[in-house]
Amino acid sequence: MSKLPAGTPKGILLVMTAVVFFSVGDLLAKQLTRDYPIPLIVWARFTFHLLFVIVALGPRHRLALFRTRFPGIQFLRGLMLLFGSIFFITALKYMPLAETTAIAYLAPILVTLMSVVFLKEKVDLGRWIAILCSFVGVLTIIRPGSSVFTWAVLLPIANALAFATYQILTRRIAGLESPYTSILYAGLVGSLLSLATLPDAWTLPKSPVHLLLFLGIGILGSAGHLILIKAYNHAPLSRLAPFSYSQLIWVAIIGYVVFDDFPDAWSLTGIAILLASGIYIAGRARQGDPVQTS
């Protein structure tokens, strides 16, 4: 058995910490959908994300944090992330947490497909089979007769498409732009664009606890992304990616404990198929399959 690079265990721990942050943030967002308009929750998510990044990174990076060589791509990244958040938080209002998150995990699969279409990358037969299996997994979760077989199931699928586009755009500037700048602009674009919805959506928090929930969804999201950057400083993305799927375990536990929602046997089967497909694709990248471009 080959020995893991020295930094890999720490990178794995950081990734698994980040997905806990994301899972708890999604829990808070779902809780808020019971009492507040979705546009307000989306605005809070991006605005407190932005403020946390400025407070955490501003003293060290100062104005360099705002300098970008790719304003157009940064705007499109922020726009896709905003759309994805709208779709995902709306889905949380109408669907169980575990199933919503599982379907949203189509995003890495869609990234592979979009890389073929837009980046002209070559994908081997094994990964094509994994892509097909992932869609079978989604169909197993949303099968007719299930509790999630409603119009709302289109929302996490739309989220996956938006987030996959966001990831493709991020790859275009990877290594050319500071990841901290990219995180800042993701919050900045989302916060500014979602301001347009506030006149109709504005509602003061009903209690100090609710105010903390609004703060939490932004802070946990941005902190999770910063932790991921630290993780990727210790090990390559391809080696750490499979461990991000541990989020599916956390959301299943959270959904059961907090909302008394637990996937049935068929949904668990679909989630397992999605999990296996995503891990296989990430594993193929880890093995160093050459990525050919034409």
N, C-alpha and C positions, 0 to 999 in steps of 0.2 A: 504494500500500500504506500502510495506517495505521500510524503509529508506536506501538510498545508503550509503555505507561506506564513511567516511569523505574524503578520498583521491580520490574517483572515479571521481567527476567532473573535478578535475585538470588533472587526467589521460586521461579523454575523450578529454579535450582541447589539451593536448600534442599530442595525437594520430592524431587528426584532423589537427594539425599544421604540423606534420610529413608528412601526405599524401599530403598536399599542397606543401611541399618541393619536394616530389617525383614527383608530377604532373608537376611542373615547370621544374624540371630536365629532365623529358621526353620531354617536349616542346623544351628545348634547344637541346637535342639530335636529335630530329626530324628535327629541323632547320639546324643543322650541316650536316645532311645526304644529304642536297642539294648541298653542296660544298666540302665535304671531304670524304675520304675512310672510310668505317665502321670500319676496324681494328684500324685506328688512333683514332677514337672516343672512341672505347672500351678501348684502352690503356690509353687515357686521363682520362676516367671515373675512372678506378681503381687506376691510379697513383696519381691523385689529391685527391682521396678518402684517399689513404694511407698517403700522406703528411699532409692532414688536421687532420687525427687521431693522427699522431705523434706530430704535433704542439699542438693540443688541449689536449692530454692526456699524452704525454711524460714527461713534467715537473713534473707531479704529480706521475705517476706510474713508470717512468724510465725503467730499464731493466725488471721489472716484467711484463711489457706490452707484452714482447716478449716470456715469458716463457710459454710453453704449455706442458701439460701431454699427449696430443693426437695429435702428429704431423701428423699422417696418416689421421685422420678424418679431421683435419684442412685443409690439402691439398685437400682432396676430396670435402670439402665444397667450397673451393676457386675455384676448377675446375668446379663444378656444377654452381656456380654463374657466372663464366666466360662464360660458354656455354649459360646460360640463357640470359646474357647480349648481347652476339652476336646475338642470335635468336631474342631478343626483339628489339634491335636497327635496325637490318635488316628489321624486320616487320614494324617499324615506317617509313622506307623509302618508303615502297610500300602500306601501309594501313593507313586508318584514325586512329587518336590517340584514340578516344573513343572505337572503336571496338577492336583495338589491346589490350588495357588495359583490357577491359571486358573479352575477351577470356583468357588473362593471369591470370585472377582471378579464373580460374579453379584450380590453385595451391592448395588453401586450401581444395578443394574437393578431389583432388588427394592425399593430405596428409592423409585424412581420409581413403581412399582406401588402401594406402600403409601401414598405421598403422595396418590394418586388415591383410594384407599379410605378412609384415615383423615383426611387433611387436605383432602379435596375439591378437590385441584388438578386443573387441566385439562391434558391431554397431547395434543399435536397428532399427526396421522397419521404423520409421519415418525418420531417417537419410539415410537409403537406398533409400527411396522415394526422399529425397532432392538431393541425388547424381544423381539419374536418371533424375530428373527435371533439374539439372544443365547442363547435356549433351543435353537435349532438348533445353535449352536456347542457347547453343553454336550453335546447328544445326539451330535454328531460325535465328541467326545472320548471319551465313555463307550459308544460303539457296541458291540453284541454282538460278541464275538471279540477285543476289545481287551484289553490287559493290565490296564486299570483297570475292566473290566466285572465288578465284584464287589460284595458288600454294602457294602464300605468307601466306595464312591462316594457313598453317602448322607451320609457325614460332612461333606465340604466343602460339600454342598448345605445341610445343617443349619447349618453354620457361617455360610454366606451369609445365611440367614434370621435367625439370631440377631444377626449384625452389622448387618444392615439395620434390625432393630428398635432396636438400640443407636443407630444413626445418626438414626433418626426421633426417639427420645427426646432425643438431643443437640440436634437442631434445635428442640425445644420450649423449651429453656432457653438457646439461643444468644443472646447479647447481654444476657441477664438474669443470668447466672452467670459468674464468672471461669473461663476455660478451664483455668487452672492448678488451680482447685478441682475441676473435673470430672475432670482427669487424676488428681489425688490420690485421689478417691473411687472411681475405676475400680480402682485398685490396692488400696485399703483393703477394699472389699467383696469383691473376689476373693480377697485374702489371708485374710480372716477366715473366709469361707465354706469355702474349700478346706482350712482347718485340720482340719475334721471327718474328712478322708480320711487324715491323717498317721499315726494309730496303726497302720493296716494297711500304709501305703505307705512309711513312713520307712526310708531306707537311707542310710548315710553315703557321701559321695563316695569312690570307689575310688582316686582319685589327685588331686593338686593340679590337674592339667589339667581333670579333670571338675568340680572345684569352680569353676574359672574359667568353664567352660561354663554352669554353673548361674547364676553371677553375670551372665554375658554375656546370657542370654536376657531377663533382667529389665531390665538397664541399656540394652541396645540398643533394646528396645521403648519404654521410657519416654523415652529420649533422642530416638528417632525422632519421637514425638508432640510433644515440646517443639520440635523443629526445624520440624515442620509448623506449629505456632502462629506461629513466627517467619516462616515463609514466607507465611502468610495476612496478616501485617502489611504485606507488601510488594505483594501482589496478591490479587484476589478468588479464592475457592475455585473458581468456575466457570472461570476462566482457567487455573488451575494443575492442575485435576483430570486432564486428559488425560495429563499427564506422570507421574502416579502409576502409569500402566500400564507404565512402563519396568521395573517390578518383574518383569513376566513375562519380560523379556529376561534379567535377572539370575538369576532362579531356574532358567531353562533352562541358562544357563552353569554355575551352581553345581552343578546336578543332574548335568550331564555330567562336569564335572571331578572332583567329590568322590565321587559315587555311580555314575558310569558309566551314568546314566539320561538318555536324550534322547528327546523326543517323536517318534513316527513321523510320517509324512506326514499321516495323517488327523488325529492330535492337533494337529499344527501348524496344519492348516486350521481346526479348531475353535477353537484359541486365537486365530488371526487374526480369525475372525468375532466372537468375544467382544471382542477388542481394538477392532475397528472399531465395534462397536455401542456400547461404553462411551464411546469418544472422540466418537462422533456425538452421543450424549445430552449429554455435557459441553459439546460445542461449541455445541449449540442453546441451552444456558443462557448460554454466553459471549456469544452474539449478542444477548442481552437479550430473549428471548421473554418476554412478560408472563406471569406466573403468576397465573391467575385463581382466586379461591376463591368458593365459593357458600355 
